Amino acid sequence: MKYLKQVLGNDLRQIPMVLALLVLLVGFHIISGGRMLTSSNMQNLISGNAYVLILAIGMLMVIVIGQIDLSVGSVAGFVSMIVAISARNFNLPWFVAVLLGIAIGVLVGSWQGFWLSKMGIPGFISTLAGLLIFRGAVIWVSGSISVPAPKELQFFGAGYLPEWGPGWTGMNNSTFVLGLLAIAGFIWSQARKYTRVKDAAVAQRPALWPTVVRVVGGSAVIAYATWLFGSGRPGTSFPVPGLVLVVLFFIYYIVTVRTRFGRHIYAVGGNKQSAALSGVNVSRTYFAVMVNMSFLAALAGVLFLGRATAAGPSDGTNWEMDAISAVFIGGAAVSGGVGTIMATMVGGVLIAVLNSGLMLMGVGADKTQVIKGLVLLLAVAIDALNKQQGRPSIIGKIMESFQKKDK
């Protein structure tokens, strides 16, 4: 176990979640007769769940500050309807309609942020009101009928990276290059991390082999994913919504980890009073996080509109539930102050895999909801058990047993 801790950087908190994801992938692949880990299914899984994962990024920040946003699905559906109506009824260019929709999302976020930051109304209450307002607004402005989306949006919502260059690679070259860049970036990050640890070491130089194992293992996973997405039927490759998600992941990873605003978010969620005494503007942080959440909801609505090719009055229903589930399954604390973008993405992918696998098995939507609810309850229960004072965590007991065996 000590070797495993060295390879994983002495952080074993995410092992159960990653193992659960691997078990689901392999298990569903076997049960479904080899239909899970295929190019077409993985492409559909990413493009069909990118909008929920985008919502989960914003929802993580909301939950970290100790709040919750129940309106994101309704806001996404409302924005997608406004974009479709603006393009069809007012003949606006598609990009102008999209910018209008994003602007409306920012205005909605400002509205939600005002009630939280200035009036002191908890996010649960203000966004519950937002859920009702914008769900009704979608039906109102649409007249309960679907509105076709601009054709240009289909590329962003359901398109793939283009093909070019020689055919000797045996896969889509855009995806091939994207995979090479991902491997290079991963190697660079691990090398930089090792250099920092080595320079900070005083008594003993850190071993190099754990970094080498991480680099080889991580590069192999990225290479397999590159082949999986890039070797599908002609005309398909890595989905454009997935590329948008990747870009947002890196942007928000930097925001939450490397910026003062990100530190303020965790400070406010950890202890609002202490953060205020330290000079953090709590009101401004609340406001910015809520604006950001509605901005991402608007972006998710635009991507879904492109994939669905039409805006419907029921779009966005229960999206907030999947986003919230992804955050909590990813290990975020109910009380706030704890959670990471990486773990949230793993939690979101786990939900996506669960949806896809159950669908391949022919499980109905009713039973799927029951199973997802039980998974969420289990994740939050484990978090609660881990935080009970004086009681060792389940994961801690498992790790302790392994450490005894090592001795």
C-alpha positions in Angstrom: 0.0 0.0 0.0 2.9 2.4 0.7 3.9 2.0 -3.0 0.4 2.8 -4.1 0.4 5.9 -2.0 3.7 7.0 -3.6 2.4 6.5 -7.1 -0.9 8.4 -6.3 1.0 11.2 -4.5 -0.1 10.1 -1.0 -3.7 11.0 -1.8 -6.0 8.0 -1.7 -9.3 9.8 -1.2 -10.3 9.4 -4.9 -9.5 5.7 -5.2 -13.0 4.4 -4.4 -14.6 6.7 -6.9 -12.1 5.9 -9.7 -12.4 2.2 -9.0 -16.2 2.4 -9.1 -15.9 4.1 -12.5 -13.6 1.4 -13.8 -15.9 -1.4 -12.5 -18.9 0.2 -14.1 -17.2 0.6 -17.5 -15.8 -3.0 -17.5 -19.0 -4.5 -16.0 -21.4 -2.8 -18.4 -19.1 -3.7 -21.3 -19.2 -7.4 -20.4 -23.0 -7.4 -19.6 -23.9 -5.5 -22.8 -22.0 -7.9 -25.0 -19.1 -5.5 -25.8 -21.3 -2.4 -26.6 -20.0 -0.1 -23.8 -16.4 0.6 -24.7 -17.0 1.3 -28.4 -16.2 4.4 -30.3 -19.8 5.3 -31.1 -21.0 4.7 -27.6 -18.2 6.8 -26.0 -18.7 9.6 -28.5 -22.4 9.7 -27.7 -21.7 9.5 -24.0 -19.5 12.6 -24.1 -21.6 14.7 -26.5 -24.8 13.6 -24.8 -23.6 14.5 -21.3 -21.3 17.5 -21.9 -24.0 20.0 -21.0 -24.5 18.3 -17.6 -20.8 18.2 -16.9 -20.6 21.9 -17.8 -23.3 22.6 -15.3 -21.4 20.5 -12.7 -18.4 22.8 -13.0 -20.4 25.8 -12.0 -22.4 23.8 -9.4 -19.2 22.8 -7.7 -18.3 26.4 -7.0 -21.9 27.1 -5.8 -21.8 24.2 -3.4 -18.3 25.0 -2.2 -19.5 28.4 -1.0 -22.2 26.6 1.0 -25.1 27.3 -1.4 -27.1 25.5 -4.1 -28.7 26.5 -7.4 -31.9 24.7 -8.3 -32.6 26.9 -11.3 -29.8 25.9 -13.7 -31.9 23.5 -15.7 -34.7 26.0 -16.2 -32.3 28.7 -17.0 -30.6 26.5 -19.6 -33.9 25.6 -21.2 -35.1 29.3 -21.2 -31.9 30.4 -22.9 -32.0 27.7 -25.5 -35.6 28.7 -26.3 -34.7 32.4 -26.5 -31.8 31.6 -28.9 -34.1 29.5 -31.2 -36.9 32.1 -31.2 -34.5 35.0 -31.8 -33.0 33.3 -34.8 -36.3 32.1 -36.3 -38.7 35.0 -35.5 -36.3 38.0 -35.6 -33.9 36.6 -38.3 -30.9 37.3 -36.1 -27.6 35.7 -37.2 -26.9 32.6 -35.2 -23.9 34.0 -33.4 -25.9 37.2 -32.4 -28.7 34.9 -31.1 -26.1 32.9 -29.1 -24.6 36.1 -27.6 -28.1 37.3 -26.7 -28.7 34.0 -24.9 -25.4 34.2 -23.0 -26.2 37.8 -22.0 -29.6 36.7 -20.7 -27.8 34.0 -18.7 -25.5 36.6 -17.1 -28.5 38.8 -16.3 -30.3 35.9 -14.7 -27.2 35.1 -12.7 -27.0 38.8 -11.6 -30.7 38.5 -10.5 -29.9 35.3 -8.5 -26.8 36.8 -7.0 -28.6 40.0 -5.9 -31.0 38.1 -3.7 -28.2 36.0 -2.2 -25.5 38.7 -1.8 -27.5 41.8 -1.1 -30.7 40.6 0.5 -29.3 37.6 2.3 -31.9 35.1 1.0 -30.3 31.6 0.9 -29.6 30.3 -2.6 -31.9 27.3 -2.1 -34.9 29.7 -1.8 -34.0 32.2 -4.4 -33.1 29.6 -7.0 -36.2 27.6 -6.2 -38.1 30.7 -7.2 -35.9 30.9 -10.3 -36.7 27.3 -11.2 -40.4 28.1 -11.1 -40.1 31.4 -12.9 -37.9 30.3 -15.8 -39.7 26.9 -16.2 -42.9 28.8 -16.6 -41.2 31.4 -18.9 -40.0 28.7 -21.3 -43.6 27.4 -21.7 -44.9 31.0 -21.9 -42.6 32.3 -24.7 -42.7 29.0 -26.7 -46.4 28.5 -26.6 -45.7 24.9 -25.6 -44.3 24.1 -29.0 -40.8 23.2 -30.2 -38.7 25.8 -32.1 -36.0 24.7 -34.6 -32.4 25.7 -33.9 -30.1 27.5 -36.3 -28.3 24.9 -38.4 -24.9 26.3 -37.6 -25.3 25.4 -34.0 -25.5 21.7 -34.9 -21.7 21.6 -35.3 -21.2 22.9 -31.7 -23.8 20.7 -30.2 -23.3 17.5 -32.1 -20.3 17.9 -34.4 -16.9 16.2 -34.5 -13.3 17.4 -35.0 -12.5 17.5 -38.7 -10.4 15.0 -40.6 -7.3 16.1 -42.5 -3.9 14.8 -43.5 -2.5 11.3 -44.2 -4.4 8.1 -43.5 -1.5 6.2 -42.2 -2.4 7.1 -38.5 -5.5 4.9 -38.8 -7.6 7.4 -37.0 -9.0 10.9 -37.2 -5.9 13.1 -37.3 -7.5 16.0 -35.3 -8.2 13.5 -32.5 -4.8 12.0 -32.9 -3.1 15.5 -32.4 -5.4 16.3 -29.5 -4.3 13.0 -27.8 -0.6 13.8 -28.4 -1.1 17.3 -26.9 -2.9 15.7 -23.9 0.0 13.2 -23.3 2.6 16.0 -23.7 0.7 18.2 -21.2 0.4 15.4 -18.7 4.1 14.5 -18.9 5.0 18.2 -18.5 2.7 18.6 -15.4 4.2 15.5 -13.8 7.7 16.6 -14.5 7.0 20.0 -13.1 5.4 18.6 -10.0 8.4 16.3 -9.4 10.8 19.2 -9.8 8.9 21.3 -7.3 8.9 18.4 -4.7 12.6 17.8 -5.3 13.6 21.4 -4.9 11.6 21.6 -1.7 13.1 18.4 -0.2 15.6 19.0 2.5 16.5 15.7 4.2 15.9 13.2 1.4 15.5 13.4 -2.4 12.1 12.0 -3.5 12.1 8.8 -5.5 11.7 9.2 -9.3 10.0 5.9 -10.0 6.5 6.9 -8.7 6.5 9.8 -11.2 7.6 7.5 -14.0 4.8 5.0 -13.2 2.2 7.8 -13.2 3.5 9.1 -16.5 3.4 5.7 -18.1 0.0 4.8 -16.7 -1.6 8.1 -17.4 -0.2 8.3 -20.9 -1.5 4.8 -21.7 -5.0 5.8 -20.6 -4.9 8.9 -22.7 -3.6 6.9 -25.7 -6.4 4.4 -25.4 -9.0 7.1 -25.1 -7.5 8.8 -28.2 -7.7 5.6 -30.2 -11.2 4.9 -28.9 -12.5 8.3 -30.0 -10.5 8.6 -33.2 -11.0 5.2 -34.8 -14.8 5.2 -35.1 -16.8 5.2 -38.3 -15.8 7.7 -41.0 -17.0 11.2 -40.2 -16.8 10.8 -36.5 -14.1 11.6 -34.0 -13.8 13.4 -30.6 -17.1 15.4 -30.2 -16.9 19.2 -30.3 -19.0 19.5 -27.1 -16.3 17.4 -25.4 -13.7 19.8 -26.6 -15.6 22.7 -25.2 -15.9 20.8 -21.9 -12.1 20.1 -21.9 -11.3 23.8 -22.4 -13.7 24.8 -19.6 -12.2 22.2 -17.3 -8.7 23.6 -17.7 -9.9 27.2 -17.4 -11.9 26.5 -14.2 -9.2 24.3 -12.8 -6.8 27.3 -13.0 -9.5 29.6 -11.6 -10.2 27.4 -8.6 -6.6 26.4 -7.8 -4.4 29.2 -9.0 -6.3 32.5 -8.6 -7.2 34.7 -5.7 -10.9 34.4 -6.6 -10.7 30.6 -6.3 -9.1 30.9 -2.9 -11.8 33.3 -1.8 -14.5 30.7 -2.9 -13.0 28.0 -0.6 -12.4 30.5 2.2 -16.0 31.6 2.2 -17.2 28.0 2.1 -14.9 26.9 4.8 -15.8 29.7 7.3 -17.6 32.8 6.1 -16.9 34.9 9.2 -13.1 34.1 9.2 -13.0 34.8 5.5 -14.6 38.2 6.1 -12.1 39.0 8.9 -9.3 38.1 6.5 -10.4 40.7 4.0 -12.5 38.6 1.7 -15.5 40.3 0.2 -18.1 37.6 1.0 -21.0 39.5 -0.8 -19.0 39.9 -4.0 -17.9 36.3 -3.9 -21.5 35.1 -3.6 -22.5 37.4 -6.4 -19.7 36.3 -8.8 -20.3 32.6 -8.2 -24.0 32.9 -9.0 -23.4 34.9 -12.1 -20.9 32.3 -13.3 -23.3 29.5 -12.6 -26.0 31.1 -14.8 -23.4 31.9 -17.5 -22.5 28.2 -17.6 -26.1 27.2 -17.6 -26.7 29.4 -20.7 -23.7 27.9 -22.4 -25.0 24.4 -21.6 -28.4 25.3 -23.0 -26.8 26.5 -26.3 -24.8 23.3 -26.7 -27.9 21.2 -26.0 -29.9 23.2 -28.5 -27.3 22.4 -31.2 -27.5 18.7 -30.3 -31.3 18.5 -30.1 -31.7 20.7 -33.3 -34.8 22.3 -31.7 -35.7 24.0 -28.4 -38.6 22.3 -26.5 -40.7 23.5 -23.6 -39.4 20.7 -21.4 -35.7 21.2 -22.1 -33.6 21.4 -18.9 -36.0 19.5 -16.7 -34.1 17.8 -13.8 -30.7 18.8 -15.2 -29.8 20.4 -11.9 -30.3 17.1 -10.2 -27.6 15.4 -12.3 -25.3 18.4 -11.9 -25.7 18.3 -8.1 -25.3 14.5 -8.0 -22.0 14.8 -9.9 -20.6 17.3 -7.4 -21.6 15.2 -4.3 -20.5 11.9 -5.9 -17.2 13.7 -6.6 -16.7 14.1 -2.9 -17.8 17.7 -2.3 -18.9 18.4 1.3 -22.6 19.2 1.9 -21.5 22.0 4.3 -19.3 23.6 1.7 -15.6 24.4 1.6 -14.6 21.1 0.1 -14.5 19.8 -3.5 -12.4 19.8 -6.7 -13.0 20.2 -10.4 -11.2 16.9 -11.2 -13.3 14.9 -8.7 -16.5 16.5 -9.9 -15.7 15.5 -13.5 -15.1 11.9 -12.4 -18.4 12.0 -10.6 -20.1 13.4 -13.6 -18.6 10.8 -15.9 -19.7 8.1 -13.4 -23.3 9.3 -13.7 -23.0 9.4 -17.5 -21.6 5.8 -17.6 -24.4 4.7 -15.3 -27.0 6.2 -17.6 -25.4 4.7 -20.7 -24.9 1.3 -19.2 -28.4 1.0 -17.9 -29.8 2.1 -21.2 -27.7 -0.6 -23.0 -29.1 -3.2 -20.6 -32.6 -2.0 -21.4 -33.4 -0.7 -17.9 -36.3 1.7 -17.9 -36.1 5.4 -17.0 -38.0 4.7 -13.7 -35.5 2.2 -12.4 -32.6 4.3 -13.6 -33.8 7.2 -11.5 -34.1 4.8 -8.5 -30.5 3.5 -9.0 -29.1 7.0 -9.4 -30.8 8.2 -6.3 -29.3 5.3 -4.3 -25.8 6.1 -5.7 -26.2 9.7 -4.6 -27.4 8.8 -1.2 -24.5 6.3 -0.7 -22.0 9.0 -1.7 -23.3 11.5 0.7 -23.7 8.9 3.5 -20.0 8.0 3.1 -19.1 11.7 3.4 -21.2 12.1 6.5 -19.6 9.0 8.1 -16.1 10.2 7.3 -16.9 13.5 9.2 -18.4 12.1 12.3 -16.2 13.0 15.1 -14.4 10.1 16.8 -15.4 7.5 14.1 -12.8 6.3 11.7 -13.9 6.4 8.0 -14.7 3.3 6.0 -11.9 4.2 3.6 -9.6 4.8 6.5 -10.2 1.3 7.8 -9.5 -0.2 4.5 -6.3 1.8 4.1 -5.2 0.9 7.7 -5.7 -2.8 7.0 -3.5 -2.6 3.9 -0.8 -0.7 5.8 -0.8 -3.4 8.5 -0.2 -6.0 5.8 2.7 -4.0 4.4 4.4 -4.0 7.8 
